[in-house]
């Protein structure tokens, strides 16, 4: 069995995005979707792979994770959950 980085695509509310892809990249997406269909038995539109691939790429990018982690460090207010939007005590 072929070991792909993507195992399945979660069913999620679709969002329309317009993007222009080089023909070679589109052919690769179609081929990837076909291999995924054979391996998982789940037919997937090649364009739906784009989001999953970007998510996997960003999740595995150590530099991005490190840089993003430094932005998400909790402030002095320890009651604010990590990842929550920052709050400001300064008047607007």
HUCORPE-V801291 format. One record per backbone hydrogen bond with DSSP energy under -0.5 kcal/mol. CO is the residue of the C=O (numbers start at 1). NH is the residue of the N-H. If there is no record, write none. Layout:
CO&NH / CO&NH
This chain:
2&4 / 8&10 / 10&12 / 17&19 / 19&21 / 22&26 / 23&27 / 24&28 / 25&29 / 26&30 / 27&31 / 28&32 / 29&33 / 30&34 / 31&35 / 32&36 / 33&37 / 34&38 / 35&39 / 36&40 / 36&42 / 37&41 / 41&43 / 45&48 / 45&49 / 46&49 / 47&50 / 48&52 / 49&53 / 50&54 / 51&55 / 52&56 / 53&57 / 54&58 / 55&59 / 56&60 / 57&61 / 58&61 / 60&62 / 61&65 / 62&66 / 63&67 / 64&68 / 65&69 / 66&70 / 67&71 / 68&72 / 76&78 / 77&80 / 79&81 / 81&84
